[in-house]
Amino acid sequence: MNKVKYAFICALLLVLTGSNAQDIRIENFSIKSTDISPRVSPVYDNRGEACALLRFFVPDTTYLIQGNFGVIKRKTAPGEISIYVPRGTKRLTIRHDGMYPLEYDIPIAIESKCAYQARLLISHMPDRDISITRFERHPFVTQQAVLDKSKKPCAKIRFSVPDEKNIVIKPNLGIRKKLVSPGDISIYVPQGTSYVTVKSKNKRPLDNYELPEPAVAGGVYDAIVHVNNMVHEPNSRLYAALGYNVINVTGPSLTLGTRFAHNNIELGAVLGIDYTGVISDNPISESFRTYYYKDRRFHLRYGYDVKISDYARVIPMAGLAFNYYYGHGTVSPENMVKSDDLHDAYSWAATIALRLELSVNKWIKVHITPEYNICIKEDMDCSLLGTFDNTFSRWNTGLNLNVGLAYLLEL
């Protein structure tokens, strides 16, 4: 029995380790003999020997790729990362923000002036607006060209970014020099720089990201800036929604609510603009009577939202609705005598709804809410009017549809 338990635990650990290792994976690593660029425009390592070119096809350029002998040069293009590494490189370490790093043993020999290609894949993306992988220092590369105010070599930090036009990087000790190219921002910073702030348009900034260690003079670092394209949803928000109700109750609506985690509680009102005119033959007085009533509806509902994509949620809801009908009495055509034998009426209804919420951005949502109301209690006037007129009856029990825009305020 103990052997069985031991084997089961080992198998489970292998499965878990294998699943983590599959966060990042490499496919189809091979030599590309038709690519002569490392021969035509060679890049040399610290020993003066021409490097090999490794070209990776990627879903985004925010991978950090390190070789066991270092990376001499890195270039990016849309969907592609190219690195120049010394001859004899045998292992690559590949990182992506929030992912389990991949230690990859190169299956073929890496030769000078040769080009290789592969495909990088990733299983999922982090759930933050802006994030940075930990800084990686090049162990075999230094820079001596750019100096700080005290004439010491600056540290060079090379950021891989998804969109260099909208990324702003501010280190705590300032920038001595900045170089921008497609997919990369390189900054030269004084020794001792320990924090950077990264901003991107319409995203929450990454404030005061702490480097693993203060930058050293002449050090060359690589880092990745990842900007999440998903809409950020904070845990707690207030929302106000303006909409319009159709089908049985027609009119504008106003809803105020709160969302915490996946829970939604809201209070809303519909101001009905339609009215019912009821004409009934009274068998006792043998006269026709007309009633004019308008609807005002107030509801209190609870819902639990289910995320179906980055931009859509489904929210089943249930609650109570209070219907208040106001109007005026009756008219008898024979004697033109007005009376108030039917006064303002009210009813209570159980309401169920299924809302579809679509995100325009992280503040504005589109609400499409079909609902069904079932009358559970009504006063005598409401009951009498419901027997006279089908329209009035559907105000108490029936289907409605509300469409509107909601503005969410983060707490």
C-alpha positions as CSV (number, residue, x, y, z in Angstrom):
1,M,0.0,0.0,0.0
2,N,2.8,2.4,0.8
3,K,4.4,1.7,-2.6
4,V,1.1,2.6,-4.3
5,K,0.8,5.8,-2.3
6,Y,4.4,6.7,-3.2
7,A,3.9,6.0,-6.8
8,F,0.7,8.1,-6.8
9,I,2.4,11.1,-5.2
10,C,5.3,10.9,-7.7
11,A,2.9,10.7,-10.6
12,L,0.9,13.7,-9.2
13,L,4.1,15.8,-8.8
14,L,5.2,14.9,-12.4
15,V,1.8,16.0,-13.7
16,L,1.9,19.3,-11.7
17,T,5.5,20.0,-12.8
18,G,4.7,19.2,-16.3
19,S,1.7,21.5,-16.3
20,N,3.8,24.4,-14.9
21,A,6.5,23.8,-17.4
22,Q,4.0,24.1,-20.2
23,D,3.3,27.7,-19.3
24,I,6.0,28.5,-21.9
25,R,7.1,26.1,-24.6
26,I,9.2,26.0,-27.7
27,E,8.2,24.2,-30.9
28,N,10.1,23.5,-34.1
29,F,13.6,24.6,-33.2
30,S,15.6,24.2,-36.4
31,I,18.4,25.7,-38.5
32,K,17.3,28.1,-41.3
33,S,19.9,27.7,-44.0
34,T,18.2,30.3,-46.3
35,D,18.8,33.1,-43.8
36,I,22.2,34.6,-44.5
37,S,21.8,37.8,-42.4
38,P,24.3,36.6,-39.7
39,R,26.9,36.2,-42.4
40,V,26.2,39.4,-44.3
41,S,25.8,41.6,-41.1
42,P,27.6,39.7,-38.4
43,V,27.4,40.6,-34.7
44,Y,30.5,39.8,-32.7
45,D,30.7,38.5,-29.1
46,N,33.3,39.6,-26.5
47,R,35.9,37.2,-27.9
48,G,35.6,38.8,-31.4
49,E,33.8,35.7,-32.9
50,A,30.7,36.1,-35.0
51,C,27.5,35.1,-33.2
52,A,24.6,32.9,-34.2
53,L,21.2,34.3,-34.9
54,L,18.2,32.8,-33.1
55,R,14.9,34.0,-34.5
56,F,11.7,33.3,-32.4
57,F,8.1,33.7,-33.7
58,V,6.0,34.9,-30.7
59,P,2.4,36.0,-29.9
60,D,3.9,39.1,-28.3
61,T,7.4,40.5,-27.9
62,T,7.4,40.6,-24.1
63,Y,9.4,37.4,-23.6
64,L,12.8,37.6,-21.9
65,I,15.3,35.1,-23.5
66,Q,18.7,34.4,-21.9
67,G,21.4,32.1,-23.1
68,N,23.9,30.3,-20.9
69,F,26.6,32.4,-22.5
70,G,24.6,35.6,-22.6
71,V,22.8,37.5,-25.3
72,I,24.9,39.9,-27.3
73,K,22.2,41.7,-29.1
74,R,18.4,41.6,-29.2
75,K,16.0,42.9,-31.9
76,T,12.2,42.8,-32.1
77,A,9.6,43.1,-34.8
78,P,5.9,42.5,-34.8
79,G,5.5,38.8,-33.8
80,E,9.2,38.2,-33.7
81,I,12.2,38.3,-31.3
82,S,15.7,37.9,-32.7
83,I,18.8,37.4,-30.4
84,Y,22.5,37.0,-31.2
85,V,24.3,34.5,-29.0
86,P,27.8,33.1,-28.9
87,R,28.7,29.9,-30.7
88,G,28.3,26.8,-28.5
89,T,25.2,28.2,-26.6
90,K,23.5,25.1,-25.3
91,R,20.7,26.3,-23.0
92,L,18.1,29.0,-23.1
93,T,16.1,30.4,-20.1
94,I,12.8,32.0,-21.3
95,R,10.6,34.0,-19.0
96,H,7.3,35.8,-19.3
97,D,5.5,37.9,-16.7
98,G,3.6,35.7,-14.2
99,M,4.7,32.5,-16.0
100,Y,6.8,29.5,-14.8
101,P,10.2,30.0,-16.5
102,L,11.3,27.5,-19.1
103,E,14.8,26.0,-19.1
104,Y,15.3,24.8,-22.7
105,D,18.1,22.5,-23.8
106,I,18.8,23.4,-27.4
107,P,18.5,20.1,-29.4
108,I,21.1,21.0,-32.1
109,A,24.6,22.6,-32.1
110,I,24.7,26.4,-32.3
111,E,27.4,27.5,-34.9
112,S,28.9,30.8,-35.7
113,K,27.2,32.9,-38.5
114,C,24.3,30.4,-38.7
115,A,20.6,31.3,-38.3
116,Y,18.0,29.3,-36.4
117,Q,14.3,29.6,-35.9
118,A,11.6,28.4,-33.5
119,R,8.1,29.2,-32.2
120,L,7.3,30.3,-28.7
121,L,3.9,29.7,-27.1
122,I,2.4,30.7,-23.9
123,S,-0.6,29.2,-22.1
124,H,-2.2,32.3,-20.4
125,M,-1.7,35.9,-19.6
126,P,-1.4,37.8,-16.2
127,D,-4.4,39.6,-14.9
128,R,-2.8,43.1,-14.3
129,D,-2.8,46.3,-16.2
130,I,1.0,46.7,-16.4
131,S,3.6,44.3,-15.1
132,I,7.3,43.8,-15.3
133,T,9.4,40.6,-15.1
134,R,12.3,40.6,-12.8
135,F,15.4,42.2,-14.2
136,E,18.0,40.0,-15.7
137,R,21.6,41.2,-15.9
138,H,23.8,40.2,-18.8
139,P,26.8,38.4,-17.1
140,F,29.1,38.9,-20.1
141,V,28.2,42.4,-21.4
142,T,28.9,45.9,-20.1
143,Q,28.5,49.4,-21.3
144,Q,31.1,52.2,-20.9
145,A,29.9,54.8,-23.4
146,V,27.3,56.8,-21.4
147,L,28.5,58.4,-18.1
148,D,26.5,59.8,-15.2
149,K,27.3,63.2,-13.6
150,S,30.1,61.8,-11.6
151,K,31.7,60.4,-14.7
152,K,30.9,56.8,-13.8
153,P,29.4,54.5,-16.5
154,C,25.6,54.4,-16.4
155,A,23.7,51.1,-16.2
156,K,21.7,50.2,-19.3
157,I,18.2,48.8,-18.9
158,R,16.7,47.5,-22.0
159,F,12.9,47.1,-21.8
160,S,10.9,44.9,-24.2
161,V,7.6,46.7,-24.7
162,P,4.4,46.0,-26.7
163,D,4.0,49.6,-27.9
164,E,6.9,51.9,-27.4
165,K,4.8,55.0,-28.4
166,N,2.5,54.7,-25.4
167,I,5.0,53.5,-22.8
168,V,6.6,56.0,-20.3
169,I,9.4,54.7,-18.0
170,K,10.6,56.9,-15.1
171,P,13.4,55.6,-12.9
172,N,13.8,57.2,-9.4
173,L,17.2,58.7,-10.3
174,G,16.3,60.0,-13.7
175,I,17.5,59.1,-17.2
176,R,20.8,60.1,-18.7
177,K,20.1,58.8,-22.2
178,K,17.1,57.1,-23.9
179,L,17.0,55.0,-27.1
180,V,13.7,53.9,-28.7
181,S,13.2,51.4,-31.4
182,P,10.2,49.2,-32.4
183,G,9.4,47.0,-29.4
184,D,12.3,48.3,-27.3
185,I,13.1,51.1,-25.0
186,S,16.6,51.4,-23.6
187,I,17.4,53.8,-20.8
188,Y,20.8,54.7,-19.3
189,V,20.5,55.4,-15.6
190,P,22.9,56.3,-12.8
191,Q,24.4,53.7,-10.5
192,G,22.1,53.0,-7.5
193,T,18.8,53.3,-9.4
194,S,16.4,51.1,-7.5
195,Y,12.9,51.9,-8.7
196,V,11.1,52.5,-11.9
197,T,7.5,53.7,-12.7
198,V,5.9,52.5,-15.9
199,K,2.8,54.2,-17.4
200,S,0.7,53.4,-20.4
201,K,-2.2,55.2,-22.0
202,N,-5.6,54.4,-20.4
203,K,-4.0,51.9,-17.9
204,R,-3.3,52.0,-14.2
205,P,0.4,52.8,-13.8
206,L,2.9,50.4,-12.3
207,D,4.2,52.6,-9.5
208,N,7.7,52.3,-8.0
209,Y,8.6,48.8,-9.2
210,E,11.5,47.7,-7.1
211,L,14.5,46.3,-8.9
212,P,15.9,43.1,-7.4
213,E,19.1,45.0,-6.7
214,P,20.2,48.5,-7.3
215,A,21.7,49.1,-10.8
216,V,25.5,48.9,-10.9
217,A,27.8,51.0,-13.0
218,G,28.2,49.6,-16.5
219,G,25.7,46.9,-15.9
220,V,23.4,45.8,-18.8
221,Y,19.9,44.5,-17.9
222,D,17.0,43.1,-19.8
223,A,13.4,43.5,-18.6
224,I,9.9,43.0,-20.0
225,V,7.0,45.4,-19.8
226,H,3.6,43.7,-20.3
227,V,0.5,45.7,-20.8
228,N,-2.7,43.8,-20.3
229,N,-5.3,44.4,-23.0
230,M,-8.1,43.0,-20.8
231,V,-10.5,45.4,-19.1
232,H,-9.6,45.8,-15.4
233,E,-12.4,45.0,-13.0
234,P,-11.8,46.1,-9.4
235,N,-13.3,44.1,-6.6
236,S,-15.8,46.7,-5.4
237,R,-17.6,49.3,-7.5
238,L,-20.7,51.5,-7.4
239,Y,-22.7,51.8,-10.6
240,A,-25.5,54.0,-12.0
241,A,-27.4,52.9,-15.1
242,L,-29.8,54.8,-17.4
243,G,-32.0,52.7,-19.6
244,Y,-35.3,52.3,-21.3
245,N,-37.9,49.7,-20.6
246,V,-40.0,48.1,-23.4
247,I,-42.6,45.4,-24.1
248,N,-45.2,45.6,-21.3
249,V,-44.0,48.5,-19.2
250,T,-42.6,51.3,-21.4
251,G,-40.5,54.2,-20.1
252,P,-37.1,55.4,-18.9
253,S,-35.3,53.7,-16.0
254,L,-32.7,54.6,-13.4
255,T,-30.7,52.0,-11.4
256,L,-28.2,52.4,-8.6
257,G,-26.2,49.5,-7.4
258,T,-23.0,48.1,-5.9
259,R,-20.8,45.2,-7.0
260,F,-18.4,43.5,-4.7
261,A,-16.5,40.5,-6.0
262,H,-19.2,38.7,-8.1
263,N,-22.2,40.0,-6.1
264,N,-24.5,42.7,-7.4
265,I,-27.2,44.5,-5.4
266,E,-29.3,47.2,-7.0
267,L,-32.3,49.4,-6.5
268,G,-34.0,50.6,-9.6
269,A,-37.1,52.4,-10.9
270,V,-39.1,52.5,-14.1
271,L,-41.2,55.6,-14.9
272,G,-43.9,54.2,-17.1
273,I,-45.1,56.7,-19.8
274,D,-47.9,54.4,-21.2
275,Y,-51.3,54.3,-19.6
276,T,-54.3,52.1,-19.7
277,G,-57.9,53.2,-20.4
278,V,-60.4,50.6,-19.2
279,I,-63.9,50.7,-20.6
280,S,-66.3,48.3,-18.9
281,D,-70.0,47.6,-19.1
282,N,-71.3,47.7,-15.6
283,P,-74.2,45.3,-15.4
284,I,-75.7,47.1,-12.4
285,S,-75.8,50.7,-13.5
286,E,-75.8,49.8,-17.2
287,S,-73.2,52.5,-17.8
288,F,-69.7,52.6,-19.3
289,R,-66.8,53.5,-17.0
290,T,-63.3,54.6,-18.0
291,Y,-60.2,54.4,-15.8
292,Y,-56.8,56.1,-16.6
293,Y,-53.8,54.6,-14.8
294,K,-50.0,55.0,-15.2
295,D,-47.3,52.6,-13.8
296,R,-44.4,53.4,-11.5
297,R,-42.2,50.4,-10.8
298,F,-39.5,50.0,-8.1
299,H,-37.3,47.0,-7.7
300,L,-34.6,45.6,-5.4
301,R,-32.6,42.8,-6.9
302,Y,-29.6,40.6,-6.2
303,G,-27.4,39.0,-8.9
304,Y,-24.3,36.9,-9.2
305,D,-22.2,37.7,-12.3
306,V,-20.5,35.0,-14.3
307,K,-17.6,36.1,-16.5
308,I,-17.9,34.5,-20.0
309,S,-15.1,36.5,-21.6
310,D,-12.8,39.5,-21.0
311,Y,-15.6,41.8,-22.2
312,A,-18.8,40.1,-21.3
313,R,-20.7,38.8,-18.2
314,V,-24.0,37.1,-17.6
315,I,-25.7,38.0,-14.4
316,P,-28.7,36.0,-13.2
317,M,-30.8,38.2,-10.9
318,A,-33.8,37.8,-8.6
319,G,-35.7,40.1,-6.2
320,L,-38.9,42.0,-5.5
321,A,-40.7,44.7,-7.5
322,F,-43.3,47.2,-6.1
323,N,-45.7,48.5,-8.6
324,Y,-47.6,51.7,-7.9
325,Y,-50.4,52.8,-10.2
326,Y,-51.9,56.2,-10.1
327,G,-54.9,57.5,-11.9
328,H,-58.4,58.9,-11.5
329,G,-61.8,57.5,-10.9
330,T,-64.7,56.9,-13.4
331,V,-66.9,58.7,-15.8
332,S,-70.5,57.7,-16.5
333,P,-71.5,59.0,-20.0
334,E,-75.2,59.0,-19.0
335,N,-74.9,61.6,-16.3
336,M,-71.3,62.8,-16.7
337,V,-70.8,62.3,-13.0
338,K,-67.2,61.8,-11.9
339,S,-66.5,59.5,-9.0
340,D,-63.5,58.0,-7.3
341,D,-64.6,54.5,-6.6
342,L,-61.2,53.2,-7.8
343,H,-58.3,54.9,-6.2
344,D,-54.5,54.6,-6.7
345,A,-53.6,50.9,-6.7
346,Y,-50.4,48.9,-5.9
347,S,-49.0,45.4,-6.2
348,W,-46.0,43.3,-5.3
349,A,-44.2,41.1,-7.7
350,A,-41.4,38.6,-7.7
351,T,-38.9,39.4,-10.4
352,I,-36.3,37.3,-12.1
353,A,-33.9,38.6,-14.8
354,L,-30.9,37.5,-16.8
355,R,-28.6,40.4,-17.6
356,L,-26.0,40.4,-20.3
357,E,-23.3,43.0,-19.6
358,L,-20.9,44.1,-22.3
359,S,-17.8,46.2,-21.6
360,V,-17.2,49.3,-23.6
361,N,-14.2,50.0,-21.3
362,K,-13.5,49.5,-17.6
363,W,-16.0,52.3,-16.7
364,I,-18.9,52.0,-19.2
365,K,-21.0,48.9,-19.7
366,V,-24.0,48.0,-21.8
367,H,-26.8,46.3,-20.0
368,I,-29.4,44.1,-21.8
369,T,-31.8,42.8,-19.2
370,P,-34.8,40.6,-20.0
371,E,-37.0,40.1,-16.9
372,Y,-40.2,38.4,-15.9
373,N,-42.5,39.6,-13.1
374,I,-45.0,37.4,-11.2
375,C,-47.6,39.2,-9.1
376,I,-47.6,37.8,-5.6
377,K,-49.8,40.4,-3.8
378,E,-52.2,43.2,-4.9
379,D,-54.7,45.5,-3.3
380,M,-58.4,45.3,-4.1
381,D,-58.4,48.2,-6.7
382,C,-55.4,46.6,-8.5
383,S,-57.2,43.2,-8.6
384,L,-60.4,44.8,-10.0
385,L,-58.6,46.8,-12.7
386,G,-56.7,43.7,-13.7
387,T,-59.9,41.8,-14.4
388,F,-61.2,44.7,-16.6
389,D,-58.0,45.2,-18.8
390,N,-55.4,42.9,-20.1
391,T,-52.8,45.7,-20.4
392,F,-53.1,46.4,-16.7
393,S,-52.9,42.7,-15.9
394,R,-49.6,42.5,-17.9
395,W,-48.2,45.3,-15.8
396,N,-48.5,43.0,-12.8
397,T,-47.4,39.8,-14.4
398,G,-45.4,39.7,-17.6
399,L,-42.2,40.0,-19.6
400,N,-40.1,43.2,-19.9
401,L,-36.9,44.2,-21.5
402,N,-34.5,46.9,-20.3
403,V,-31.6,48.2,-22.3
404,G,-29.2,50.8,-21.0
405,L,-25.7,52.1,-20.2
406,A,-24.1,51.8,-16.8
407,Y,-21.2,53.8,-15.4
408,L,-19.1,52.0,-12.8
409,L,-17.2,54.0,-10.2
410,E,-14.2,52.2,-8.6
411,L,-14.2,52.3,-4.8
